[in-house]
Amino acid sequence: MRLVWAKASMAAIAVVALFLVSATDEEQGRKEAEEVVLKSNSACMVCHIDFDDEELTVQHWKAEVMCAACHGPCLEHMNDEMAATRPDLLFGRAEVDEMCLQCHGEHEDQKAVDAFLKEWYGRRRPNGQLITKDAICTDCHGRHVRLLAPMPQAQPASEGWTQLFNGEDLAGWKPVGDAKWTVKNGVLVGQQNDGQSGDLFTEESYGDFELVVTFKVEWPANSGIWFRAPGDGVGYQVDVLDLKEYGCATGSIWSGDFLSKVTDERVANREGWNTVDIAALDDHIRVTLNGVVVADLEDGKHRSGRIGFQVHAGEPYANMKIMVREVKIRPLSAL
């Protein structure tokens, strides 16, 4: 018996040793991979080729500041051929300036900056960015917005975007239900009103379009972004949900039932700002959340309708807030 036990013990020790060696090798391999990414942008440019000659990338590259300095090594993101894994760090529009200030500090000549903004206000920079009162660093000094492939058989009917939210009041919007909708410091805020729920819809309806919304949420939450919502009922909704509670996370598409589900809640930034891009042309719908395509489907239930936001009922969501900084839209047309 002792001999058998000794042999079994030795075998167990060998297995443990093999596991430790494998774990050590894996850790060393990851460390070496991260070192490569920290020293070069080459891996990033395999997919993000549109950034190769972009001003922001070029200037940082000259200063030997690589993509990973801001976004992390992103090894899982790079190895995910389905593009379902987000980078280690993503920055919503409202967080870009804070990130830049960590290295660059404030402008030295504020008068020159004010004159520049006055000259370009309402105009599009050579990088394609429109300068508004809420312009951020990358509007002037780069583009640095991933250029997604256009929806198959679609093109923008015009280059100009229409801002649906003016940052001051609810002009162009109509509340439905009893939720509380306010505008504070340029941000649209929706929340329950003494436990009551409700929606906020545009007065106009839209058919084929590309819609961009920048939003943030205070959790626990159950909310969403409506689109193609007809006048007599609901349309499609990009849900804002908790994975543990509903089995699907923010970015899932609902229309009477779930048409698509997001099961990786890391795609959404639960603590900060998120940007969702919704493209709808005929029966084709594609939704991109923080640069990750979370839905690409065909459904002909709704062809036109309103844009909107939801505040759900229920005691768990009594302190929920849906906050929106930007809502812009442009028409799409078939090629």
Secondary structure by P-SEA (a helix, b strand, c coil): caaaaaaaaaaaaaaaaaaaaaaaaaaaaaaaaaaaaaacccccccccccccccaaaaaaaaacccccccccccccccccccccccccccccccaaaaaaaccccccccaaaaaaaaaaacccccccccccccccccccccccccccccccccccccccccccccccccccccccccbbbbbbcccbbbbbbcccccbbbbbccccccbbbbbbbccccccccccccccccccccccccccccccccccccbbbcccccccccccccccccbbbbbbbbbcccbbbbbccccccbbbbbccccbbbbbbbbbbccccccbbbbbcbbbbbbbbcc
